[in-house]
Amino acid sequence: MQFDDDADLDTSEVQDVRGSRIPGGRATVGGGGIVGVIALILGLLFGVGPDQLGLSSGDTEPGATSSSAARVQESCLKGQDANSRDDCRTVAVVNSVQDFWRQEFQRRRGRYAAAPTVLFSERVGTACGAATSAVGPFYCPGDRKVYLDLGFFDELRTKFGSSGGPFAQAYVVAHEYGHHVQNQMGTLGRSQDGRQGADSNAVKVELQADCYAGVWAHHATTTPDESTGRPLITELTRADIRDGLDAAAAVGDDRIQERFQGRVTPESWTHGSSAQRQQWFSTGFRSGDMGQCDTFA
């Protein structure tokens, strides 16, 4: 996965609050150790807001310090930075994903409302409540922001057995923006019916977000960056796509349950099996058509 070295990165789409503290309040789940692992197993991995786990408490705004807030703004200026740093790569992927959805909504005679990604460390306050890194990446519909602790990418390899790689990280980001697209289209709320299980709406919403991530990937090397008119992503290889598929499989409900509890219980699924997650990402990637992502049919 390669970015245009000379492209300008739009850091306004990423808020860097790493190292800052939440003013007041506290999350109810610890950020590490066995508590964090359990939260990852039971919780919001690639989900849509910490309130669903009972993590809401205290103030709802992340309190950035001046030193942390400027980190990506100072360091992630060009595409060449994205080719060498994880945080700058995240900025570039966010730019590419939002360029695509902005143009796709326009093509469909709609209007895409941009959503920032918040980079945090350990814990963060959101409109959905306070959360810790143990929750994993998530999208909060209350403030229309994606939240990400970059340390999750290490856990994706070490705890979940993913092969890792830059595109595995891009898949995670694109999946969360799939939830933002769902929020704008009015489908995200279908997951809030209180049901779990392999055939639940919660699973169907997650699989659709995987499909939307695949749709973006299909167009990633042809979507023009709005500032240069050239694609921000210049190369996406078969190995990159394999890394994305491997990441999708690593966070399937069945794989996580087998790894951490020694048995598979489909009645408690919230995100879908490894095979389903790979299938729907592949559907989006092969077709490049969000109309093929109707997981509710």
Sequence and secondary structure as in RCSB ss.txt:
>XXXX:A:sequence
MQFDDDADLDTSEVQDVRGSRIPGGRATVGGGGIVGVIALILGLLFGVGPDQLGLSSGDTEPGATSSSAARVQES
CLKGQDANSRDDCRTVAVVNSVQDFWRQEFQRRRGRYAAAPTVLFSERVGTACGAATSAVGPFYCPGDRKVYLDL
GFFDELRTKFGSSGGPFAQAYVVAHEYGHHVQNQMGTLGRSQDGRQGADSNAVKVELQADCYAGVWAHHATTTPD
ESTGRPLITELTRADIRDGLDAAAAVGDDRIQERFQGRVTPESWTHGSSAQRQQWFSTGFRSGDMGQCDTFA
>XXXX:A:secstr
 EE TT B  GGGEEE TT   SS   SS SSHHHHHHHHHHS TTBS GGGGT   S  S    HHHHTHHHHH
  BHHHHTT HHHHHHHHHHHHHHHHHHHHHHTT       EEE SSEEEETTEEEEGGG SEEETTTTEEEE T
THHHHHHHTT     HHHHHHHHHHHHHHHHHHHHT GGGG SS  STTSHHHHHHHHHHHHHHHHHHHTTTSB 
TTTSSBSEEE  HHHHHHHHHHHHHT HHHHHHHHHSS  GGG SS  HHHHHHHHHHHHHH  GGG  TT 
